[in-house]
């Protein structure tokens, strides 16, 4: 089994989702404190590129996920449509 390379941003330790088309940490990010929520990014209808990462927030040791977006407008779409299960 292959292991994902961790990305350390200084704020988070990130592990890319295997479903990502892009394994880029874009400028606009949203941390959600739900490490086990199933987030299907393709269903949100974003305009730009995006990626999803399992995340460990370094400042407080909290696990969750980081959704990363190329366009700031997509952050608003995510915040409006995301409902944790």
N, C-alpha and C positions, 0 to 999 in steps of 0.2 A: 504494500500500500504506500502510495506516495504521500509525502507530507508537504503542506503548504509552507512557503517561506514567510516568516513573520516580517512585518514592516513596522519599524519603530519611528513614530513621528515626533517624539518628545512629549506628546500629550497622551497618546494611545499606543498600545502594542496591537497591531491589526493582523488578522489572518483572512486572506481573500476567500470569498465564497467560490466554490468550484463552478457555479453557474454564471459567474461574471463574464461578460464579453470583454470588459476592460478591467485590468487590475491596476488601475491608476487611482491614487488618492487625489480627488479633485479639490478645488478651492473651497467649495461650499459643503459643509458636513453637518449631519444631525446624529447625535448619540441617542439611542433608545435603550433604556435599562431592561430590556427583555431578551436575554441571551438565547432563549429557546423559541421565540416567536418565529413562525414561518413567514418570511417576507418575500413575496413574489414580485420583484421589481418590474417585470414586464407588464404587469396588469395596471400600473399607475398611469400610463400614457404620458411619460416625460417627453419633453422636446429635445433635450440634449443627452449627452452621454452620462452614465451613472455607474456606480459600483457599490457593492455591499461587502462588509467585512464583519467577522466576529471580532469583538473588541474587548480589551482590558484597559480601563482608564487608570492611568498611572497615579494621578493625584489622590485618589481615594480607594483604589483597588476594586472598583466596581466592574463587573462583567456586563456586557450588553452587545449591541451591534452598532456599527457606524454606516449610515447611508451617505454616500459621497456623490456630489453632483457637479457637473460642468457649469450649469446655468443656475443662477440664484432663484429664478422663477420656479424651477423644479423642486426647490426646498419647500416652497409654499404648497405645491401640489402634494408632496409627501406628507407634510404636517396636517393638511386637511383630510387626506384619505387614509392615513395609517391608523388602524385600530388594532391594538394588541389582542391576540386570541386568548 
